[in-house]
Amino acid sequence: APLPVPQKIVATWEAISLGRQLVPEYFNFAHDVLDVWSRLEEAGHRPPNPAFWWVNGTGAEIKWSFEELGKQSRKAANVLGGACGLQPGDRMMLVLPRLPEWWLVSVACMRTGTVMIPGVTQLTEKDLKYRLQASRAKSIITSDSLAPRVDAISAECPSLQTKLLVSDSSRPGWLNFRELLREASTEHNCMRTKSRDPLAIYFTSGTTGAPKMVEHSQSSYGLGFVASGRRWVALTESDIFWNTTDTGWVKAAWTLFSAWPNGSCIFVHELPRVDAKVILNTLSKFPITTLCCVPTIFRLLVQEDLTRYQFQSLRHCLTGGEALNPDVREKWKHQTGVELYEGYGQSETVVICANPKGMKIKSGSMGKASPPYDVQIVDDEGNVLPPGEEGNVAVRIRPTRPFCFFNCYLDNPEKTAASEQGDFYITGDRARMDKDGYFWFMGRNDDVINSSSYRIGPVEVESALAEHPAVLESAVVSSPDPIRGEVVKAFIVLTPAYSSHDPEALTRELQEHVKRVTAPYKYPRKVAFVSELPKTVSGKIQRSKLRSQEWGK
Ligand SMILES: Nc1ncnc2c1ncn2[C@@H]1O[C@H](COP(=O)(O)OP(=O)(O)OP(=O)(O)O)[C@@H](O)[C@H]1O
């Protein structure tokens, strides 16, 4: 029997996403995906759930169908092309809290061919100046809290022509986006972009040297997540997908490009700060079917009494961005009945490894290579290593560079070249692959500890510590030692129940515990109890900060 219309259309995108069908020469996500869903919705091919659902936790709510999203984003496109004076190919910084305007402006950028540069709202004046200068952005859109920081540096950013404010009040020198949007026309002709045209630029977090600009194309993002959205995120047109990520992080784009091609609803909570109870209450109150959070948040959630909540619609959970400790996955699954599916990727890529729904999970593994990527473990010369051996996680880019891959590090051919070795792109992460094709993350290259010629991955030690009831979370790094050169040191945040225990006795107990659950040489010879761990805005543990502190550099 012929497939119903939406399934047939999505199947075509999925085939492209999997590398089984050629990427079309022209592609624009707004025109070729969102406007198509608008028509499918109108023809009754979609349940009546919204395409976008935003709440702020204090009663305000916004729901848009694909039709309404189309209308609002065409208005927004007219603001960018009109008052804002943006031409196709111009760049715009997009730094907003989790406000509906972030999604509107993202789509408006697609409609006008504007290259968006998302950033997090924690950017300082210095960060903003660096980003505006390096990217030569013509425009920036932000909210009240960041506007003064932009004003302080905008004179030093000669390319910056317009500043757009998302606010109910006005500010001298700024265009008011909400006012302009109200008056804008709903008629707009979508720009006909080529698949290879730039769509977005992301600044890496710059843990090593100045942040680099990662450029993605209309198709790398626009079509690169359809298959993983279907298989790993397991989305269909009746799903409601909540990812708690900050808008400035690639995960917000991953969510957009996974959910909307599959006809799913993107759910957003403004979440001014991460609060476990707010997250759990939101999951109870709204018919969210699919949840994605970084492991840090799941670590917080499993500390709560989850049996007090009823998640009526929740059926699929995901995590990624850093390693998931098996203990956290088990606790979540045990208390909610819902499995936690881990994925792995980078700003430079789409999903590199994942645990698609239904695949057997090996606890502690980040899953198998996600097609169309050919993922291998290679040595420093780019030679493929056999199963079981530790090496660099690498994605094959020769003879064929996957379409769903970054174009380059902008204005930085040396860095682009340095990220390649033989036929591969080198991620900078260390792992091994087992004979069944599952990948086991060890750590970032720089985070791996060399102690008395043993190589120790921090994640394994942290996961061992996580199994002990005293440990809320931990970061394991190398620390100098006069005899061994370097040793394992664990920075540990205790659970409330253990916070007043005798630190020396607890240190010994935790050391014995690690010796019992992993190879004894991996145990932390040094232990420090701390009240919190340094983290990036996206919630990742910054081991490099602790390491520099240990080594005094
Ligand atoms: N499931 C996972 N398990 C372990 N690590 C992960 C996982 N998912 C992502 N990561 C880590 O996150 C990295 C990608 O993160 P991202 O591209 O956001 O930039 P970043 O590494 O935080 O920034 P920068 O490259 O500037 O340091 C991966 O290379 C890996 O180290």
The ligand as an SDF file (V2000), in Angstrom:
LIG
                    3D

 31 33  0  0  0  0  0  0  0  0999 V2000
   28.1230   11.2150   25.2240 N   0  0  0  0  0  0  0  0  0  0  0  0
   29.2890   11.8140   25.4670 C   0  0  0  0  0  0  0  0  0  0  0  0
   30.2030   11.2380   26.2710 N   0  0  0  0  0  0  0  0  0  0  0  0
   31.3690   11.8230   26.5480 C   0  0  0  0  0  0  0  0  0  0  0  0
   31.7320   13.0270   26.0660 N   0  0  0  0  0  0  0  0  0  0  0  0
   30.8790   13.6650   25.2610 C   0  0  0  0  0  0  0  0  0  0  0  0
   29.6170   13.1090   24.9110 C   0  0  0  0  0  0  0  0  0  0  0  0
   29.0000   13.9790   24.0910 N   0  0  0  0  0  0  0  0  0  0  0  0
   29.8440   15.0280   23.9220 C   0  0  0  0  0  0  0  0  0  0  0  0
   30.9680   14.8530   24.6310 N   0  0  0  0  0  0  0  0  0  0  0  0
   32.1340   15.7700   24.7290 C   0  0  0  0  0  0  0  0  0  0  0  0
   31.7650   17.0560   24.2540 O   0  0  0  0  0  0  0  0  0  0  0  0
   32.6100   17.4180   23.1450 C   0  0  0  0  0  0  0  0  0  0  0  0
   31.8620   18.2570   22.1490 C   0  0  0  0  0  0  0  0  0  0  0  0
   31.3590   19.4060   22.7580 O   0  0  0  0  0  0  0  0  0  0  0  0
   31.1850   20.7750   22.0080 P   0  0  0  0  0  0  0  0  0  0  0  0
   31.3490   20.6210   20.5540 O   0  0  0  0  0  0  0  0  0  0  0  0
   29.9430   21.3590   22.5150 O   0  0  0  0  0  0  0  0  0  0  0  0
   32.3450   21.7270   22.4180 O   0  0  0  0  0  0  0  0  0  0  0  0
   33.3390   21.7210   23.6130 P   0  0  0  0  0  0  0  0  0  0  0  0
   34.2560   20.5620   23.4260 O   0  0  0  0  0  0  0  0  0  0  0  0
   32.5960   21.8430   24.8620 O   0  0  0  0  0  0  0  0  0  0  0  0
   34.1370   23.0440   23.2470 O   0  0  0  0  0  0  0  0  0  0  0  0
   35.6580   23.1710   22.7460 P   0  0  0  0  0  0  0  0  0  0  0  0
   35.7800   22.2790   21.5410 O   0  0  0  0  0  0  0  0  0  0  0  0
   35.8320   24.6130   22.4000 O   0  0  0  0  0  0  0  0  0  0  0  0
   36.4680   22.7340   23.9200 O   0  0  0  0  0  0  0  0  0  0  0  0
   33.0690   16.1070   22.5920 C   0  0  0  0  0  0  0  0  0  0  0  0
   34.2450   16.2300   21.8360 O   0  0  0  0  0  0  0  0  0  0  0  0
   33.2620   15.2760   23.8500 C   0  0  0  0  0  0  0  0  0  0  0  0
   34.4940   15.5660   24.4770 O   0  0  0  0  0  0  0  0  0  0  0  0
  1  2  1  0
  2  3  1  0
  2  7  2  0
  3  4  2  0
  4  5  1  0
  5  6  2  0
  6  7  1  0
  6 10  1  0
  7  8  1  0
  8  9  2  0
  9 10  1  0
 10 11  1  0
 11 12  1  0
 11 30  1  0
 12 13  1  0
 13 14  1  0
 13 28  1  0
 14 15  1  0
 15 16  1  0
 16 17  2  0
 16 18  1  0
 16 19  1  0
 19 20  1  0
 20 21  2  0
 20 22  1  0
 20 23  1  0
 23 24  1  0
 24 25  2  0
 24 26  1  0
 24 27  1  0
 28 29  1  0
 28 30  1  0
 30 31  1  0
M  END
$$$$
